Amino acid sequence: MPLKIQLLPNLAFSFTEPAVLFRRSNFHHVAANVHNLGPSEAISRVAEMKPDYDAYLGWFLLGMSIHSGKPDANTKILDAIKRTGWVA
């Protein structure tokens, strides 16, 4: 399989294309990550990776993100800010 360079891993995942991450990212669960594996190992592993992209994107977008249109958005945003220590 020829190696494709994906500059936008989240877009690649939506088309179920494997990706190598060259920086830290929220998408490290479903990608070959240079930070953890090193460049050679990440590039050699990416072709065999078969993560469940749909499940991951669903979890990330629906489970981990804050939906700004929902009534509890302000509370969730404030809670997230407090968890990081920005507000006492």
Secondary structure in CASP SS format (residue, H / E / C, confidence):
PFRMAT SS
TARGET T0000
AUTHOR 0000-0000-0000
METHOD secondary structure of the structure
MODEL  1
M C 1.00
P C 1.00
L C 1.00
K C 1.00
I C 1.00
Q C 1.00
L C 1.00
L C 1.00
P H 1.00
N H 1.00
L H 1.00
A H 1.00
F H 1.00
S H 1.00
F C 1.00
T C 1.00
E C 1.00
P C 1.00
A C 1.00
V E 1.00
L E 1.00
F C 1.00
R C 1.00
R C 1.00
S C 1.00
N C 1.00
F C 1.00
H H 1.00
H H 1.00
V H 1.00
A C 1.00
A E 1.00
N E 1.00
V H 1.00
H H 1.00
N H 1.00
L H 1.00
G C 1.00
P H 1.00
S H 1.00
E H 1.00
A H 1.00
I H 1.00
S H 1.00
R H 1.00
V H 1.00
A C 1.00
E C 1.00
M C 1.00
K C 1.00
P C 1.00
D C 1.00
Y H 1.00
D H 1.00
A H 1.00
Y H 1.00
L H 1.00
G H 1.00
W H 1.00
F H 1.00
L H 1.00
L H 1.00
G H 1.00
M H 1.00
S C 1.00
I C 1.00
H C 1.00
S C 1.00
G C 1.00
K C 1.00
P C 1.00
D C 1.00
A H 1.00
N H 1.00
T H 1.00
K H 1.00
I H 1.00
L H 1.00
D H 1.00
A H 1.00
I H 1.00
K H 1.00
R H 1.00
T C 1.00
G C 1.00
W C 1.00
V C 1.00
A C 1.00
END
